[in-house]
Amino acid sequence: QVQLVESGGGLVQPGGSLRLSCAVSGSIFSFYVMGWYRQAPGKQRELVAAITSIGTINYADSVKGRFTISRDNAKNTAYLQMNLLKPEDTAVYYCKVSQAGRNYWGQGTQVTVSS
């Protein structure tokens, strides 16, 4: 079993920054993909950014240049640094681990961008 614990969400003004963390524990393989997704009210969950164990990264076009995903393999932790936040970034952000054909999700953390 794999457990994910997210932290770092909150309320921030437009143009501000937040850093999300996702700590993974349990039966972790040597290669797995960690991703951040978000879901706004009334919308489908969408990929924000993903990173593999060897550092291959993918970003959604809407966050390129503003968000940075990273991971610390020694700590089994992924991070999402979010800068220049916009009101449209408001959503519940979820961490996902994909390994051996299975997906594991965190409980989500709310990010609200508002003045």
N, C-alpha and C positions, 0 to 999 in steps of 0.2 A: 504494500500500500504506500501511497505517496501523499504527503500533506503539504499544503501551501498556506502560508500566512502572509497577507499583504498589510502594508502600513504606509502612512505618509499622505493620505488624502486630506482634504480640508477645503476651506473657503479662501479664495485668493482674488485679488482685484485683477482686471484685465491688464496684461503686460507683466504680470508677476510670474513667479516660479514656484514649482513644487517638485519634490523628489519622492517617487514611490519606490518601495522596496518589496521584494517577494522572497521570502525564505522558504526553502524546500527541504523536507526531511523524509525519511523512510527509505524505501527500496529504490535508490537512485542508480541508474546505469552510468557508464562512463560517457556515453553520448546521448544527449537529449536536447531538445529545443525548448527554449523558454520564450514565451510571448506575452505581450500586453495587448489586451482587447478592451474595448469600451462599448457601453450601451447607454444611449441617451433615451429619455422617455419617448415611447412611441416609435422607436427606431430599432433596427436589427443590430445585433452585436457585430462589431467590426474590428478587424486587425489594426492595431496601432503600430506595433513594432515587434520584431522577433529576432532572436540571436541563437546561434547554435553553439555547441561546446567548443568549436574551433574558431568562433568569432565571426562567422558569416552573419551579416545583418540585413534586415529588410525593413523598410519604413513605408507607411501609408503616405501617399502624396500630400495629404493635408497637414502632416506634421513634419515633413522634411525641412531641415534647417532650424527647427525649433525644439524638437525632442531628441534626446540621446538615450539609447538603450545600452546597457553594459551588464556584465556579470562577473562575479567572483567565484570561480569554480571551487576554490578551496573552502568557501563558505556556503556553496550551493545557494547563492543569492543573486537575484537579478535586480537591476535598478532601472528606473525610467526618470531621467531628468527632463522636466518639462519647463521650458522658458517661453517667454512672450505669449503667455496663455491668453486665449480668446474666449468669449462667452460660449462659442460653439464647441469648445472643448469640454464643456460641462457634461458629465456622464458618470456612471459607475464604471470604474476601471477594474478589470479582472486579469489575474495572472494565470497563465496556462503552461503546463509542462507536457510535452509530447515525447514519448519514448516507447519503442517496441510496439508501435501501432496503437497505443492507448493515450488518451488525453486525461489530464487531471486539472481541475480548476480550483482557484482560490475562492474565498467568499465575497470578494469585491470590496472596493473602497471608493467612497464618494468623492468626486472632485467637482467643486462648484466655482465657476469663474463669474464673478459679479461685482459691480460697484455698489 
